[in-house]
């Protein structure tokens, strides 16, 4: 499988405090319109969501609400569940 690329927009960021820890929840949704490129991505990824729970505030701060980001998917070759694939 080759790399797959999608384009998502950060929709929201929420800070959650609990159990003595703080996490930063970031939700992204696929782009839908606004440019020819966005319409092309929308054609192939019309729905879905990505939700991240981040322990690092600095990492969460790097993702801006309303900004678009490319998300790349590529297989991990030679490993299954962290173990080397045999054969």
For each residue, the residues with C-beta under 8 A, 3 or more apart:
1: 4 74 75
2: 74
3: 72 73 74
4: 1 72 73 74
5: 70 71 72 73
6: 30 41 44 45 70 71 72 73
7: 30 31 37 38 41 45 68 69 70 71
8: 28 29 30 31 50 68 69 71
9: 28 29 30 31 66 67 68 69
10: 13 26 27 28 63 64 65 66 67 69
11: 27 28 29 65
12: 25 26 27 65
13: 10 24 25 26 27 60 63 65
14: 24 25
15: 22 23 24 25
16: 22 23 24 25 53
17: 21 22
18: 21
19:
20:
21: 17 18 55
22: 15 16 17 55 57
23: 15 16 53 54 55
24: 13 14 15 16 53 54 55 56 57 59 60
25: 12 13 14 15 16 51 52 53 54
26: 10 12 13 51 52 54 60 63
27: 10 11 12 13 49 50 51 52
28: 8 9 10 11 49 50 51 52 69 71
29: 8 9 11 48 49
30: 6 7 8 9 41 42 45 46 47 48
31: 7 8 9 34 38 41 42 68
32: 38 42 46
33: 38 39 42
34: 31 38
35: 38 39
36: 39 40
37: 7 40 41
38: 7 31 32 33 34 35 41 42 68
39: 33 35 36 42 43
40: 36 37 43 44
41: 6 7 30 31 37 38 44 45
42: 30 31 32 33 38 39 45 46
43: 39 40 46
44: 6 40 41
45: 6 7 30 41 42 48
46: 30 32 42 43
47: 30
48: 29 30 45
49: 27 28 29
50: 8 27 28 71
51: 25 26 27 28
52: 25 26 27 28
53: 16 23 24 25
54: 23 24 25 26 57 59 60
55: 21 22 23 24
56: 24 59 60
57: 22 24 54 60 61
58: 61 62
59: 24 54 56 62 63
60: 13 24 26 54 56 57 63
61: 57 58
62: 58 59
63: 10 13 26 59 60 67 69
64: 10 67
65: 10 11 12 13
66: 9 10
67: 9 10 63 64
68: 7 8 9 31 38
69: 7 8 9 10 28 63
70: 5 6 7
71: 5 6 7 8 28 50
72: 3 4 5 6
73: 3 4 5 6
74: 1 2 3 4
75: 1
76: 79
77:
78: 84 85
79: 76 82 83 84 85
80: 83 85
81:
82: 79
83: 79 80
84: 78 79
85: 78 79 80
86:
87:
